[in-house]
Amino acid sequence: MGAFVISKRFNDEYKFVFTSRKGKVIFTSLSYELRFECEEDIEKFKKTIELSRFLKFKGSGGKYFFKLMLGDVHFATSRKYTTELLLQKGIKEIVTYASRSEILDFSSGESIFGDEEIPVEEEVEE
């Protein structure tokens, strides 16, 4: 199952990405001034995913991407795909898993694993 991952941009605004089951970024949101706005929009998206539209484009470099629209509002932009088939698989991943995906918040910049020191075992003389 995929996940929504909240983080901070370099300008201290917030964003989130939706990642696939394999951990690849499928799309990136627009910027938000406040973290809770990310959470609210993710929850809104999860509840109204059936209203989403995917506008497909081919960039000047020959790669494919989509803009995710909620109603008439631009919600997010996908990563670049080398083929239309891979783009379609990205969309399918969203439609299949996004509504039940968890939200992970990495915006604080703190280590999620803590800073505990791991004790080194003492050498035993034989």
Secondary structure, 3 states (H helix, E strand, C coil): CCEEEEEECCCCCEEEEEECCCCCEEEEECCECCHHHHHHHHHHHHHCHHHEEEEEEECCCCCEEEEEEECCEEEEEECCECCHHHHHHHHHHHHHHHHHCEEEECCCCCCCCCCCCCCCCCCCCC
